[in-house]
C-alpha cells in the first residue's frame, strides 16, 4: 500500500530525528577554523562534500535512517580528518585558537608579548593577522610579502612614516603596518554576528552588542556574496557596515 503524503512526511521527520541535527552546523562552523583553512585541499573538499551530502539526505523524502546516519558519520569523519593543525605553524598557541566567546573577539590572536632583550632593542613575537607588505624607512614598498598568520618579531614601538603607523621588524631595516599585526579598535554601531570566510554565520559565537569595541585587522575583504567584511580573528569576520565609519580628516 502506498503511503500518503502526510505519512511520508511523518516518516521523514522520524528519520531526521535519528541523527544529530547539529552535525551539519558543526561542520559549517569547522569551515571557518584555522584547522580547515590550513588543511590539505583534499581534506577540505571531503568536508565540503559531506556537508552537501548531509543536507541532501535531510531534505530527501526517500532517505532512510541508515542513509542519514551514514551522512552524519561522513561529516564527523571529515571533521576529524582535517589536518590544518599539522600543516599550520604554532597551532597550539593562543594566537591560532578560534574564539568561542564574544568577549574574546579580536583579542585572542596576538601573542601575549613574549619579549626578548637584544643588545640595543626590545622585540616581541607576534603574527600577521592580515597579509602584509614590507616597507622601507621612507614608506616605499619593498619586494617582501608576508602571509596571514605567519609569525614575526618586531619592535613594539609605533613608527610614524608619512602619516601611517608602522612597526619595525626585528633585525631588519623594514617596516609593516600596525593594523596588519595588532589591528585597530572599531566600535559596532549595531548588533552584529561573526562569520567564517565563506560568509556563513559562526553559530557558537553569540551576537555582539551595539557599542562593543572590536579589534579589526587590515583592509576589508570582499566575499563572493559581494559584501565587505573586516577580519576580527583567525577565520572570523564581521561585516563592515556594522561598524561606526571613521571620521573624515
Sine and cosine of phi, psi and omega as CSV:
sin_phi,cos_phi,sin_psi,cos_psi,sin_omega,cos_omega
0.00,0.00,0.74,-0.67,0.01,-1.00
-0.96,0.28,0.59,-0.80,0.04,-1.00
-0.99,0.17,0.53,-0.84,0.11,-0.99
-0.97,0.26,0.23,-0.97,0.02,-1.00
-0.87,0.50,-0.64,0.77,0.01,-1.00
-0.90,0.45,-0.64,0.76,0.01,-1.00
-0.92,0.39,-0.63,0.78,0.04,-1.00
-0.90,0.44,-0.69,0.72,-0.01,-1.00
-0.90,0.44,-0.66,0.76,0.01,-1.00
-0.90,0.43,-0.67,0.75,0.01,-1.00
-0.90,0.43,-0.64,0.77,0.00,-1.00
-0.91,0.41,-0.63,0.78,0.04,-1.00
-0.89,0.46,-0.62,0.78,0.02,-1.00
-0.91,0.41,-0.61,0.79,0.04,-1.00
-0.90,0.43,-0.69,0.73,0.01,-1.00
-0.86,0.51,-0.59,0.81,-0.02,-1.00
-0.95,0.32,-0.18,0.98,0.00,-1.00
-0.98,0.22,-0.13,0.99,-0.01,-1.00
-0.77,-0.64,0.23,-0.97,-0.01,-1.00
-0.99,0.15,0.91,-0.42,-0.06,-1.00
-0.94,0.34,-0.22,0.97,-0.01,-1.00
-0.99,0.12,-0.16,0.99,-0.10,-1.00
-0.89,0.45,-0.67,0.74,-0.01,-1.00
-0.91,0.41,-0.68,0.74,0.04,-1.00
-0.89,0.45,-0.61,0.79,0.03,-1.00
-0.89,0.46,-0.64,0.76,0.01,-1.00
-0.92,0.38,-0.62,0.78,0.02,-1.00
-0.91,0.41,-0.61,0.79,0.06,-1.00
-0.90,0.44,-0.60,0.80,0.00,-1.00
-0.89,0.46,-0.47,0.88,0.01,-1.00
-0.91,0.41,-0.30,0.95,-0.01,-1.00
-0.99,-0.16,0.16,0.99,-0.05,-1.00
-0.99,-0.15,0.28,-0.96,0.05,-1.00
-0.91,0.41,-0.51,0.86,0.01,-1.00
-0.87,0.50,-0.65,0.76,0.03,-1.00
-0.95,0.31,-0.76,0.65,-0.08,-1.00
-0.88,0.48,-0.52,0.85,-0.04,-1.00
-1.00,-0.09,-0.02,1.00,-0.03,-1.00
-0.96,0.26,0.32,-0.95,0.12,-0.99
-0.86,0.50,0.51,-0.86,-0.06,-1.00
-0.85,0.52,-0.61,0.79,0.00,-1.00
-0.88,0.47,-0.61,0.79,0.02,-1.00
-0.92,0.39,-0.64,0.76,0.02,-1.00
-0.92,0.39,-0.65,0.76,0.03,-1.00
-0.89,0.46,-0.63,0.78,0.01,-1.00
-0.89,0.46,-0.66,0.75,0.01,-1.00
-0.92,0.39,-0.69,0.72,0.02,-1.00
-0.85,0.52,-0.69,0.72,-0.02,-1.00
-0.92,0.39,-0.62,0.79,-0.01,-1.00
-0.90,0.43,-0.57,0.82,0.04,-1.00
-0.92,0.38,-0.72,0.70,0.02,-1.00
-0.86,0.50,-0.71,0.70,0.00,-1.00
-0.91,0.41,-0.62,0.78,0.00,-1.00
-0.91,0.42,-0.67,0.74,0.02,-1.00
-0.92,0.40,-0.61,0.80,0.03,-1.00
-0.91,0.42,-0.67,0.74,-0.01,-1.00
-0.90,0.43,-0.60,0.80,-0.04,-1.00
-0.94,0.34,-0.44,0.90,-0.02,-1.00
-0.99,-0.16,-0.11,0.99,-0.01,-1.00
-0.99,0.16,0.91,-0.41,-0.04,-1.00
-0.90,0.43,-0.38,0.93,-0.03,-1.00
-1.00,-0.08,0.02,1.00,-0.03,-1.00
-0.93,0.36,0.67,-0.74,0.04,-1.00
-1.00,-0.03,0.22,-0.97,0.04,-1.00
-0.87,0.50,-0.60,0.80,0.00,-1.00
-0.91,0.41,-0.63,0.77,0.02,-1.00
-0.88,0.48,-0.71,0.71,-0.02,-1.00
-0.94,0.35,-0.61,0.79,0.04,-1.00
-0.90,0.44,-0.63,0.77,0.04,-1.00
-0.90,0.44,-0.66,0.75,0.01,-1.00
-0.89,0.45,-0.65,0.76,0.02,-1.00
-0.90,0.43,-0.67,0.74,0.03,-1.00
-0.89,0.46,-0.67,0.75,0.00,-1.00
-0.89,0.46,-0.60,0.80,0.03,-1.00
-0.89,0.45,-0.76,0.65,-0.04,-1.00
-0.92,0.40,-0.59,0.81,0.05,-1.00
-0.90,0.43,-0.66,0.75,-0.02,-1.00
-0.91,0.42,-0.62,0.79,0.05,-1.00
-0.90,0.43,-0.70,0.71,-0.04,-1.00
-0.90,0.43,-0.47,0.88,-0.08,-1.00
-1.00,0.03,-0.07,1.00,0.07,-1.00
-0.85,0.52,0.73,-0.68,-0.09,-1.00
-0.86,-0.51,0.46,0.89,0.02,-1.00
-0.89,0.46,-0.49,0.87,0.02,-1.00
-0.91,0.41,-0.45,0.89,0.03,-1.00
-0.99,0.11,-0.55,0.83,-0.07,-1.00
-1.00,0.07,-0.48,0.88,-0.07,-1.00
-0.98,0.20,0.21,-0.98,0.02,-1.00
-0.98,-0.18,0.67,-0.75,0.04,-1.00
0.80,0.61,0.71,0.71,-0.10,-0.99
-0.95,0.33,-0.20,0.98,0.04,-1.00
-1.00,-0.08,-0.04,1.00,-0.03,-1.00
-0.98,0.18,0.33,-0.95,0.01,-1.00
-0.87,0.50,-0.51,0.86,-0.07,-1.00
-0.92,0.38,-0.37,0.93,-0.06,-1.00
-0.98,-0.20,0.11,0.99,-0.06,-1.00
-1.00,0.04,0.79,-0.61,0.10,-1.00
-0.97,0.25,0.79,-0.61,-0.11,-0.99
-0.96,0.29,0.47,-0.88,0.05,-1.00
-0.85,-0.53,0.11,0.99,0.00,-1.00
-0.77,-0.64,0.71,-0.71,0.00,-1.00
-0.89,0.45,-0.35,0.94,-0.01,-1.00
-0.95,0.30,-0.27,0.96,-0.05,-1.00
-0.94,-0.34,0.13,0.99,0.03,-1.00
-0.87,0.50,0.77,-0.64,0.06,-1.00
0.96,0.28,0.16,0.99,-0.02,-1.00
-0.82,-0.57,-0.17,0.99,-0.09,-1.00
-0.98,-0.18,0.14,0.99,-0.14,-0.99
-0.94,-0.34,0.07,1.00,0.05,-1.00
-0.94,-0.35,0.77,-0.63,0.03,-1.00
-0.87,0.49,0.62,-0.78,-0.16,-0.99
-0.97,0.24,0.85,0.52,0.18,-0.98
0.84,0.54,0.75,0.66,0.08,-1.00
-0.96,0.29,0.93,-0.36,-0.16,-0.99
-0.98,-0.17,0.48,-0.88,0.15,-0.99
-0.69,-0.73,0.74,-0.67,-0.08,-1.00
-0.99,-0.13,0.92,-0.39,0.06,-1.00
-1.00,0.00,-0.04,-1.00,-0.03,-1.00
-0.91,0.42,-0.44,0.90,-0.08,-1.00
-0.70,-0.71,-0.16,0.99,-0.05,-1.00
-0.49,-0.87,0.55,-0.83,0.03,-1.00
-1.00,-0.05,0.70,-0.71,0.00,-1.00
-0.82,-0.57,0.35,-0.94,0.09,-1.00
-0.77,-0.64,0.41,-0.91,0.08,-1.00
-1.00,0.00,0.59,-0.80,0.03,-1.00
-0.42,-0.91,-0.18,-0.98,0.05,-1.00
-0.68,-0.73,0.53,-0.85,0.15,-0.99
-0.97,0.24,0.90,-0.44,0.02,-1.00
-1.00,0.00,0.00,1.00,0.07,-1.00
-0.45,-0.89,0.56,-0.83,0.06,-1.00
-0.80,0.60,0.66,-0.75,-0.14,-0.99
-0.74,-0.67,0.41,-0.91,0.08,-1.00
-0.93,-0.36,0.61,-0.79,0.10,-0.99
-0.99,0.11,0.59,-0.81,0.01,-1.00
-0.80,-0.60,0.46,-0.89,0.09,-1.00
-1.00,0.05,-0.04,-1.00,-0.09,-1.00
-0.92,0.40,-0.22,0.98,0.03,-1.00
-0.99,-0.17,0.08,1.00,0.02,-1.00
0.99,0.14,0.27,0.96,0.03,-1.00
-1.00,-0.09,0.67,-0.74,-0.03,-1.00
-0.89,0.46,0.64,-0.77,0.14,-0.99
-1.00,-0.09,-0.09,-1.00,0.03,-1.00
-0.99,0.11,-0.13,0.99,-0.09,-1.00
-0.98,0.18,0.70,-0.72,0.05,-1.00
-0.79,-0.61,0.62,-0.78,-0.05,-1.00
-0.82,-0.57,0.70,-0.71,-0.07,-1.00
-1.00,0.10,0.45,-0.90,0.10,-1.00
-0.83,0.55,0.68,-0.73,0.09,-1.00
0.97,0.25,0.02,1.00,0.15,-0.99
-0.93,0.37,0.47,-0.88,0.01,-1.00
-0.99,0.12,0.41,-0.91,0.07,-1.00
-0.48,-0.88,0.32,-0.95,0.18,-0.98
-0.89,-0.46,0.72,-0.69,-0.03,-1.00
-0.54,-0.84,0.27,-0.96,0.05,-1.00
-1.00,0.00,0.87,-0.49,-0.13,-0.99
-0.98,0.22,0.76,0.65,0.05,-1.00
-0.77,-0.64,0.84,-0.54,-0.05,-1.00
-0.94,0.35,0.76,-0.64,0.04,-1.00
-0.93,-0.36,0.81,-0.58,-0.03,-1.00
-1.00,-0.07,0.87,-0.49,0.02,-1.00
-0.77,-0.64,0.91,-0.41,0.04,-1.00
0.77,0.64,0.72,0.70,0.10,-0.99
0.99,0.13,0.08,1.00,0.00,-1.00
-0.85,-0.53,0.50,-0.87,-0.05,-1.00
-0.99,-0.12,0.75,-0.66,-0.04,-1.00
-0.75,-0.66,0.35,-0.94,0.27,-0.96
-0.94,-0.34,0.61,-0.79,0.09,-1.00
-1.00,0.05,0.75,-0.66,0.02,-1.00
-0.96,0.29,0.62,-0.78,-0.03,-1.00
-0.91,0.41,0.74,-0.67,0.07,-1.00
0.96,0.29,0.16,0.99,-0.01,-1.00
-0.71,-0.70,0.47,-0.88,0.12,-0.99
-1.00,-0.05,0.88,0.47,-0.11,-0.99
-0.55,-0.84,0.48,-0.88,-0.10,-0.99
-0.75,-0.66,0.47,-0.88,0.10,-1.00
-0.75,-0.67,0.45,-0.89,-0.04,-1.00
-0.92,0.40,0.69,-0.72,0.00,-1.00
-0.84,0.55,-0.66,0.75,-0.09,-1.00
-0.89,0.45,-0.37,0.93,0.02,-1.00
-0.99,0.11,-0.15,0.99,-0.05,-1.00
-0.91,-0.41,-0.89,0.45,-0.02,-1.00
-0.97,-0.25,-0.06,1.00,0.13,-0.99
0.96,0.27,-0.20,-0.98,0.05,-1.00
-0.60,-0.80,0.50,-0.87,-0.01,-1.00
-0.99,0.16,0.71,-0.70,0.12,-0.99
-0.76,-0.65,0.44,-0.90,-0.05,-1.00
-0.95,-0.31,0.72,-0.69,0.04,-1.00
-0.96,0.27,0.75,-0.66,0.04,-1.00
-1.00,-0.10,-0.07,1.00,0.05,-1.00
-0.41,-0.91,0.24,-0.97,0.08,-1.00
-0.87,0.49,0.56,-0.83,-0.10,-1.00
-0.58,-0.81,0.49,-0.87,0.09,-1.00
-0.97,-0.22,0.32,-0.95,0.05,-1.00
-0.96,-0.27,0.68,-0.73,-0.08,-1.00
-0.86,-0.51,0.34,-0.94,0.11,-0.99
-1.00,-0.01,-0.08,-1.00,-0.09,-1.00
-0.94,0.33,-0.15,0.99,0.06,-1.00
-0.99,-0.12,0.07,1.00,-0.01,-1.00
0.98,0.19,0.31,0.95,0.01,-1.00
-0.99,-0.16,0.68,-0.73,-0.02,-1.00
-0.89,0.45,0.69,-0.72,0.06,-1.00
-1.00,0.02,0.96,-0.29,-0.18,-0.98
-0.91,0.42,-0.50,0.87,-0.09,-1.00
-0.98,0.21,-0.14,0.99,0.04,-1.00
-0.97,-0.23,0.84,-0.54,-0.05,-1.00
-0.93,0.37,0.37,-0.93,0.04,-1.00
-0.87,0.50,0.71,-0.71,0.02,-1.00
-1.00,0.02,0.64,-0.77,-0.12,-0.99
-1.00,0.07,0.50,-0.86,0.09,-1.00
-0.80,0.60,0.68,-0.74,0.02,-1.00
1.00,-0.07,-0.22,0.98,0.00,-1.00
-0.94,0.33,0.66,-0.75,0.08,-1.00
-1.00,-0.01,0.77,-0.63,-0.06,-1.00
-0.79,-0.61,0.67,-0.74,0.06,-1.00
-0.99,0.14,0.80,-0.60,0.07,-1.00
-0.91,-0.41,0.38,-0.92,-0.09,-1.00
-0.82,-0.57,0.83,-0.56,0.12,-0.99
0.91,0.41,-0.27,-0.96,0.00,-1.00
-0.97,0.26,0.31,-0.95,0.01,-1.00
-0.95,0.32,0.46,-0.89,0.09,-1.00
-0.98,-0.20,0.56,-0.83,0.14,-0.99
-0.95,-0.31,0.90,-0.44,-0.02,-1.00
-0.99,0.11,0.10,-0.99,-0.03,-1.00
-0.88,0.48,-0.40,0.92,0.02,-1.00
-0.98,0.18,0.02,1.00,0.04,-1.00
1.00,0.09,-0.03,1.00,-0.03,-1.00
-1.00,-0.06,0.47,-0.88,-0.02,-1.00
-0.99,-0.13,0.65,-0.76,-0.02,-1.00
-0.70,-0.71,0.56,-0.83,0.19,-0.98
-0.99,-0.14,0.63,-0.78,0.13,-0.99
-0.97,0.24,0.74,-0.67,0.00,-1.00
-0.85,-0.52,0.01,1.00,0.00,-1.00
0.01,-1.00,0.03,-1.00,-0.01,-1.00
-0.95,0.31,0.91,-0.42,-0.04,-1.00
0.97,0.26,0.29,0.96,-0.06,-1.00
-0.79,-0.61,0.69,-0.72,-0.09,-1.00
-0.60,-0.80,0.51,-0.86,0.10,-1.00
-0.78,-0.62,0.62,-0.78,-0.03,-1.00
-0.89,0.45,0.68,-0.73,-0.01,-1.00
-0.85,0.53,-0.60,0.80,-0.07,-1.00
-0.88,0.47,-0.30,0.95,-0.03,-1.00
-0.99,0.12,-0.14,0.99,-0.04,-1.00
-0.98,-0.19,0.47,-0.88,0.12,-0.99
-0.90,0.44,0.77,-0.64,-0.01,-1.00
-0.93,0.37,0.63,-0.77,0.02,-1.00
-0.90,0.44,0.54,-0.84,0.00,-1.00
-0.94,0.33,0.68,-0.73,0.03,-1.00
-0.97,0.26,0.71,-0.71,-0.02,-1.00
-1.00,0.06,0.00,0.00,0.00,0.00
